[in-house]
Amino acid sequence: MRELTSQESRLVTSGEFVITLATITVIFVIMISLVICYKLFMSKKGNATVPGGFKFEWN
């Protein structure tokens, strides 16, 4: 181990941005899933299309 120079220490970055982006993405996916589940359980008839080509219909 050795002490970093000033230039080397300026190049060190943390992964906070990646963690924040991943957290926001997970929350977004959970919110979409909750809306679909709500539509499935609370309506008598309908359909839902999810990105990726998944389509749900209930009567």
FIDO-827749 format. One record per residue (C-alpha): residue number from 1; residue in three letters; x, y, z. Coordinates in Angstrom, 2 decimals, decimal comma. Each point is the difference from the previous one (the first is absolute). Example, Ala and Ser with C-alpha at 12.3 -4.5 7.8 and 13.67 -1.06 7.14 Angstrom:
<node 1; 'Ala'; <12,30; -4,50; 7,80>>
<node 2; 'Ser'; <1,37; 3,44; -0,66>>
END
This chain:
<node 1; 'Met'; <0,00; 0,00; 0,00>>
<node 2; 'Arg'; <1,11; 3,52; -0,71>>
<node 3; 'Glu'; <-1,32; 3,52; 0,40>>
<node 4; 'Leu'; <-1,80; 1,39; -3,06>>
<node 5; 'Thr'; <1,22; 3,11; -1,72>>
<node 6; 'Ser'; <-2,30; 3,00; -0,35>>
<node 7; 'Gln'; <-0,74; -0,86; -3,62>>
<node 8; 'Glu'; <-0,77; -3,65; 0,82>>
<node 9; 'Ser'; <-2,30; 0,95; 2,86>>
<node 10; 'Arg'; <-2,02; 2,30; -2,32>>
<node 11; 'Leu'; <-0,58; -2,96; -2,34>>
<node 12; 'Val'; <-1,56; -2,16; 2,73>>
<node 13; 'Thr'; <-3,78; 0,01; -0,33>>
<node 14; 'Ser'; <-2,71; -1,62; 2,04>>
<node 15; 'Gly'; <-2,83; -2,15; -1,25>>
<node 16; 'Glu'; <-2,75; 2,13; 1,56>>
<node 17; 'Phe'; <-1,49; 0,94; -3,37>>
<node 18; 'Val'; <-0,35; -3,64; -1,05>>
<node 19; 'Ile'; <-1,64; -0,94; 3,30>>
<node 20; 'Thr'; <-2,43; 2,92; -0,29>>
<node 21; 'Leu'; <-0,88; -0,86; -3,59>>
<node 22; 'Ala'; <-0,56; -3,65; 0,89>>
<node 23; 'Thr'; <-2,23; 0,98; 2,92>>
<node 24; 'Ile'; <-2,12; 2,30; -2,16>>
<node 25; 'Thr'; <-0,34; -2,73; -2,64>>
<node 26; 'Val'; <-1,09; -2,59; 2,58>>
<node 27; 'Ile'; <-2,59; 2,38; 1,45>>
<node 28; 'Phe'; <-1,32; 0,76; -3,50>>
<node 29; 'Val'; <-0,38; -3,72; -0,81>>
<node 30; 'Ile'; <-1,76; -0,64; 3,30>>
<node 31; 'Met'; <-2,42; 2,87; -0,64>>
<node 32; 'Ile'; <-0,88; -1,35; -3,46>>
<node 33; 'Ser'; <-0,55; -3,47; 1,46>>
<node 34; 'Leu'; <-2,28; 1,39; 2,71>>
<node 35; 'Val'; <-2,14; 1,82; -2,56>>
<node 36; 'Ile'; <-0,39; -3,18; -2,05>>
<node 37; 'Cys'; <-0,89; -2,04; 3,10>>
<node 38; 'Tyr'; <-2,53; 2,63; 1,03>>
<node 39; 'Lys'; <-1,60; -0,11; -3,44>>
<node 40; 'Leu'; <-0,13; -3,79; 0,08>>
<node 41; 'Phe'; <-1,62; -0,30; 3,42>>
<node 42; 'Met'; <-2,32; 3,02; 0,04>>
<node 43; 'Ser'; <-1,63; -0,08; -3,41>>
<node 44; 'Lys'; <-2,49; -2,50; -1,36>>
<node 45; 'Lys'; <1,15; 0,24; -3,62>>
<node 46; 'Gly'; <2,99; 1,53; -1,75>>
<node 47; 'Asn'; <3,48; -0,42; -1,39>>
<node 48; 'Ala'; <3,53; 1,17; 0,63>>
<node 49; 'Thr'; <2,99; 0,11; -2,32>>
<node 50; 'Val'; <3,47; -0,05; 1,54>>
<node 51; 'Pro'; <3,18; 1,05; -1,83>>
<node 52; 'Gly'; <1,64; -3,06; -1,46>>
<node 53; 'Gly'; <-3,09; -1,26; -1,78>>
<node 54; 'Phe'; <-1,87; -1,42; 3,00>>
<node 55; 'Lys'; <-3,75; 0,47; -0,18>>
<node 56; 'Phe'; <-2,47; -0,88; 2,75>>
<node 57; 'Glu'; <-3,75; -0,22; -0,47>>
<node 58; 'Trp'; <-2,68; -0,91; 2,51>>
<node 59; 'Asn'; <-3,74; -0,31; -0,34>>
END
